[in-house]
Amino acid sequence: MIIQGKAELETLVGQEVGVSSWLEVTQARIDQFAAATGDTQWIHTDPERAQASPLGGTIAHGFLTLSLLSTLAHEAIDLQGDFAHRLNYGLNRVRFTAPVKSGSRIRGRFSLLSVTGALGGFQIAYTATVEIEGLAKPALVAEWLVRVVES
């Protein structure tokens, strides 16, 4: 969704403001995340062993799914205006509600909770939901904070 500045953004509080395209979570991506973070637990990195687990295969790290919020949001929400930059300010709440199996496709849905003043700009709070294609239960639900610094 294209949003023209802070004034329009404020009119959208309480509404869904963007949905990304589907993104495949490949084993290669999972392995790269495991290498980058040092979290090489077998449920993420050993497809043969994971096949015999109750999950039936490897799964993405919850923090990998969380880290993809920026990518998913960048595609789903186009906030335009005279802004110096945007910063990931943090999360108030995160729940990993379902595992993302290797090869699954995910997408992000973003609803606007609030727009409040902040030093040098404003803060946006979103409910971010990461859906797994074909499943009713989402992989992740979070309250995500983004700071926008005005020029």
C-alpha positions in Angstrom: 0.0 0.0 0.0 1.3 3.5 -0.9 0.8 5.9 2.0 1.4 9.6 1.3 3.0 10.9 4.5 2.2 11.0 8.2 -1.2 12.7 7.9 -2.6 9.9 5.7 -0.9 7.3 7.9 -2.8 8.7 10.9 -6.1 8.1 9.2 -5.3 4.4 8.8 -5.0 3.6 12.5 -6.9 0.4 13.2 -6.7 -0.8 9.6 -4.6 -3.3 7.7 -2.1 -1.2 5.7 -0.2 -3.9 3.8 0.2 -7.5 2.7 3.4 -8.8 1.2 3.8 -11.4 -1.6 4.7 -14.9 -0.6 8.4 -15.6 0.2 9.8 -19.1 0.2 11.9 -20.1 3.2 14.5 -22.4 1.7 16.8 -24.7 3.5 19.7 -22.6 2.1 18.2 -19.5 3.8 17.8 -21.5 7.1 21.4 -22.8 6.8 22.7 -19.2 6.2 20.9 -17.9 9.2 22.2 -20.8 11.3 25.8 -20.0 10.2 25.4 -16.3 10.9 24.0 -16.8 14.4 25.8 -20.0 15.5 22.5 -21.7 16.1 23.1 -25.0 14.2 20.6 -27.1 16.1 19.7 -30.2 14.1 16.0 -29.4 13.8 17.1 -26.5 11.6 20.1 -27.8 9.8 19.9 -31.7 9.5 17.1 -32.6 7.0 17.7 -36.3 7.4 17.5 -36.3 11.2 14.6 -33.8 11.2 12.7 -36.0 8.8 12.3 -38.5 11.7 11.1 -35.9 14.1 7.4 -35.2 14.9 7.8 -32.1 12.7 8.7 -34.2 9.6 11.5 -32.0 8.5 13.7 -29.0 9.2 12.1 -25.7 10.4 13.2 -22.1 10.3 14.5 -20.5 13.4 11.8 -18.3 15.0 14.3 -15.4 14.9 14.8 -16.0 11.2 11.1 -15.5 10.7 11.2 -12.4 12.9 14.1 -11.0 11.0 12.2 -11.3 7.7 9.6 -8.7 9.0 11.7 -5.9 7.5 11.8 -7.5 4.1 8.1 -8.3 4.1 7.1 -4.8 5.4 9.3 -3.1 2.8 7.3 -4.8 0.1 3.9 -4.4 1.7 4.1 -0.7 2.9 5.4 2.2 0.9 5.3 5.2 3.3 6.3 8.2 1.2 7.3 11.6 2.5 10.1 13.9 3.4 11.8 11.5 5.9 15.5 11.2 6.7 15.2 7.5 7.5 13.3 4.8 9.4 14.6 2.8 12.3 13.5 -0.6 13.7 12.8 0.6 17.3 11.9 -2.8 18.7 9.1 -5.1 19.7 6.6 -5.0 22.5 5.4 -8.5 22.1 6.4 -11.5 19.9 4.9 -14.9 19.7 6.1 -17.8 17.5 2.8 -19.6 17.1 3.6 -22.2 14.5 6.8 -23.6 13.0 7.9 -22.7 9.4 9.0 -25.8 7.6 11.8 -25.6 5.1 10.3 -25.0 1.7 7.2 -23.2 3.1 6.1 -19.9 1.8 5.3 -17.0 4.2 3.9 -13.5 3.8 3.4 -10.6 6.2 0.2 -8.8 7.0 0.6 -5.4 8.8 -2.1 -3.5 10.7 -1.6 -0.1 12.1 -2.0 0.2 15.8 -0.8 3.7 16.4 1.1 6.7 15.2 2.6 8.8 18.1 5.1 11.6 18.4 8.7 10.8 19.0 11.9 12.9 19.2 12.7 14.1 15.7 9.7 12.5 14.1 7.1 9.9 15.0 6.7 6.2 16.0 4.6 3.7 14.3 3.2 0.6 16.0 2.1 -2.3 13.8 0.6 -5.7 14.5 2.7 -7.9 12.2 1.4 -11.3 11.4 3.5 -13.8 9.4 1.2 -16.3 7.6 2.3 -19.7 6.3 0.7 -20.6 3.0 -2.0 -23.2 3.3 -2.1 -23.1 7.1 -4.7 -21.3 9.3 -2.4 -20.7 12.2 0.2 -18.0 11.6 3.9 -18.5 12.2 4.4 -15.3 14.1 2.4 -12.4 15.7 4.2 -9.4 16.9 3.7 -5.8 18.0 6.5 -4.0 16.1 7.7 -0.4 16.6 9.3 1.7 13.8 10.7 5.2 14.3 10.5 7.6 11.4 12.9 10.5 11.5 11.7 13.6 9.7 14.0 15.6 7.5 
